[in-house]
Amino acid sequence: MTTQPPPWTRADVAARLPDDNARAWFGEALAEAARVVTTPQAPPVPDVAHRRWELCFAAAGRYCGQDAAHAVRALLLLEVRAGTQTLTRLYRQGSAAERRAVLHALPALVDGPHATHLVDDALRTHDTRLIAAAVGPYAAAHLDPHAWRHAVLKCLFTGVPLTAVAGLARRAAGDAELARMLTAYAAERTAAGREIPRDLRNALTLTGVQTEEP
């Protein structure tokens, strides 16, 4: 499995920015990120340039507006070619919005399951926007079956629409264990006098496994 192209280009993001000041800041931030790639870091003292772009990453909402900040942060990560260690640090120290940007950038930056620990962490939260970001294409490609099934259930538990789950139809097809888990969850809701979500029924249908009608 190779990395995937990013969903936005520089021109796409620039067009979404609110004004010329934001576009100028965006250009400077990308230049700072590019400088990291072309300027070797001299150990053991970190080059200031290798941290300046991270300040831009954190400040994107202030300079570009919250609506565009997500795409700005993702492009900064791509420009600097952030590796798993950098992505993990930014995720750990970041706000919820910064963590979402890291999660959305994973398919374009990490080839292989080396960053699934970030997905696992997001799925342990109750932040529905973070959970939705966690179940994107990277999770579809790299979560093992057990973790992926529980990610689907976590979406149902927290009300995250299953449309957020990338590759749902492909991975659910023929998954008898997922069908069993969904049926058990439906039975629990029925016993508690609670409605069975349409998403649950749809996911059960996608498995193609014959079960008792929930």
C-alpha positions in Angstrom: 0.0 0.0 0.0 1.5 3.3 -1.1 0.7 6.7 0.2 -2.2 8.6 -1.3 -2.2 12.1 -2.9 -3.5 14.9 -0.7 -7.1 16.0 -1.1 -6.1 19.7 -1.6 -3.5 21.6 -3.6 -1.8 24.9 -2.7 -4.1 26.7 -5.1 -7.2 25.1 -3.6 -6.3 26.2 -0.1 -5.2 29.7 -1.2 -8.6 30.2 -2.8 -10.3 29.4 0.5 -8.4 31.9 2.5 -10.3 35.0 3.7 -8.0 37.8 2.4 -4.6 38.7 1.0 -3.0 38.9 4.4 -4.0 35.3 5.1 -2.6 34.3 1.7 0.7 36.0 2.3 1.0 34.3 5.7 0.2 31.0 4.1 2.9 31.5 1.5 5.5 32.3 4.2 4.5 29.3 6.2 4.9 27.0 3.3 8.3 28.6 2.6 9.3 27.9 6.2 8.3 24.2 5.8 10.2 23.9 2.5 13.3 25.4 4.2 13.3 22.5 6.6 13.6 20.0 3.7 16.5 21.8 2.1 18.4 22.8 5.3 20.0 19.8 7.1 19.5 19.8 10.8 22.8 20.0 12.7 22.8 17.8 15.8 22.8 18.1 18.7 21.5 21.7 18.6 18.2 21.9 16.6 18.1 24.4 13.8 15.5 27.1 14.6 14.0 26.6 11.1 13.1 23.1 12.1 10.8 24.5 14.8 9.5 27.7 13.1 7.2 25.8 10.7 5.7 24.0 13.7 4.8 27.4 15.2 3.1 28.1 11.9 1.3 24.8 12.1 -0.1 25.7 15.5 -1.0 29.3 14.5 -2.8 28.5 11.3 -6.3 29.1 12.8 -5.3 32.6 14.0 -3.9 33.8 10.6 -6.0 31.8 8.1 -9.3 31.4 9.9 -10.7 28.2 11.5 -12.5 27.1 8.3 -9.3 27.0 6.3 -6.8 26.1 9.1 -7.3 22.4 8.7 -6.2 22.3 5.0 -3.4 24.8 5.8 -2.0 22.5 8.5 -2.3 19.4 6.3 -0.3 21.1 3.5 2.4 22.2 5.9 2.8 18.6 7.0 3.1 17.5 3.4 5.5 20.3 2.5 7.9 19.3 5.3 7.4 15.6 4.5 6.7 15.0 8.2 7.7 11.5 9.4 6.0 9.4 12.0 8.1 10.8 14.8 7.2 14.4 13.9 3.6 13.5 13.4 3.4 11.8 16.7 5.0 14.8 18.5 2.6 17.3 16.9 -0.4 15.0 17.7 0.6 14.6 21.3 1.2 18.3 22.0 -1.5 19.6 19.7 -5.1 20.9 20.1 -8.0 18.8 18.9 -7.9 20.7 15.6 -4.2 20.1 15.2 -4.7 16.4 15.9 -7.4 16.2 13.3 -5.0 17.7 10.7 -2.3 15.1 11.6 -4.9 12.2 11.2 -6.1 13.5 7.9 -2.5 13.8 6.6 -1.6 10.2 7.5 -2.6 8.6 4.1 -0.3 11.0 2.2 2.7 10.7 4.5 2.9 7.2 6.1 3.2 4.1 4.0 2.4 1.3 6.3 0.9 0.8 9.8 3.6 2.8 11.6 1.1 5.5 12.7 -1.8 3.4 13.8 -1.1 4.3 17.4 -2.4 7.8 16.6 -5.6 6.3 15.2 -5.9 4.1 18.3 -5.5 7.1 20.6 -8.1 9.2 18.8 -10.6 6.3 19.0 -10.2 6.2 22.8 -11.6 9.7 23.0 -15.2 10.9 23.0 -14.5 13.7 20.6 -16.7 12.9 17.6 -14.7 15.1 15.2 -11.5 13.4 16.2 -13.1 9.9 15.9 -14.4 10.8 12.4 -10.9 11.9 11.4 -9.5 8.7 12.8 -11.6 6.4 10.6 -10.5 7.8 7.3 -8.4 6.1 4.5 -5.4 5.4 6.7 -7.5 3.4 9.2 -9.2 1.6 6.3 -5.8 0.6 4.9 -3.9 -0.3 8.1 -6.0 -1.1 11.1 -6.1 -4.8 11.8 -9.6 -6.5 11.7 -10.1 -6.4 15.4 -9.3 -2.7 15.8 -11.3 -1.8 12.7 -14.4 -3.5 13.9 -14.2 -1.7 17.2 -13.7 1.6 15.4 -17.0 1.0 13.6 -18.7 0.2 16.9 -17.2 3.3 18.4 -18.8 5.4 15.7 -22.1 3.8 16.4 -21.7 4.4 20.2 -20.8 8.1 19.8 -23.1 9.0 16.9 -20.4 9.5 14.3 -22.1 8.8 10.9 -20.7 5.7 9.3 -20.3 7.7 6.1 -17.1 8.9 7.8 -15.7 5.3 7.8 -13.5 5.0 4.7 -13.7 1.7 2.9 -16.7 0.5 5.0 -18.3 -1.5 2.2 -15.1 -3.2 1.2 -14.0 -4.2 4.7 -17.4 -5.1 6.0 -18.2 -7.5 3.1 -18.2 -11.1 4.4 -17.1 -10.1 7.9 -19.0 -12.5 10.1 -17.5 -11.2 13.3 -18.5 -7.7 12.6 -22.0 -8.9 11.8 -22.0 -10.7 15.2 -20.9 -7.6 17.0 -23.5 -5.4 15.3 -26.3 -7.9 16.0 -25.2 -8.1 19.7 -25.2 -4.3 19.9 -28.7 -4.1 18.3 -30.0 -6.6 20.8 -28.6 -4.6 23.7 -30.4 -1.4 22.4 -33.6 -3.3 21.8 -33.5 -4.8 25.4 -33.0 -1.3 26.7 -36.0 0.0 24.7 -33.8 2.1 22.5 -34.1 2.6 18.7 -31.7 0.8 16.4 -29.7 3.3 14.3 -30.2 3.1 10.6 -26.4 3.1 10.2 -26.3 -0.1 12.2 -28.8 -1.8 9.9 -26.9 -0.5 6.9 -23.6 -1.8 8.2 -25.1 -5.2 8.9 -26.4 -5.3 5.4 -23.0 -4.5 4.0 -21.5 -7.6 5.7 -23.8 -9.8 3.6 -24.0 -12.2 6.6 -27.3 -13.8 7.4 -28.3 -12.9 11.0 -31.4 -12.8 13.1 -33.4 -9.6 12.3 -32.3 -7.0 14.9 
